[in-house]
């Protein structure tokens, strides 16, 4: 299991105002921030993360107006994270989102991702 510092995640995925940033721009901003963290393998995954994030949006797991949310999930998936902890009940910690993310992941050869609140993991 790989870990990323909470401070890095907060910087990467804070905000999320509707339509505030395109998927491409969010990915570009994230890429620079993620390079700071040695816990992620960045080279070679950018295209995979973007493609997977688009698939989540296409299948309805995450609204298109929240590209950082879909990138957050895709980044965790591509990097083999077992559990993604979030308090984002609006877009991520929902039964529907969990089911769609797992369906997309399995159909593309990725493992299922546990999207949980911190309380659920304890």
Helices and strands as residue ranges (DSSP letters): H 6-13, H 23-34, H 46-59, H 67-78, E 83-85, H 95-107, E 114-116, H 118-121
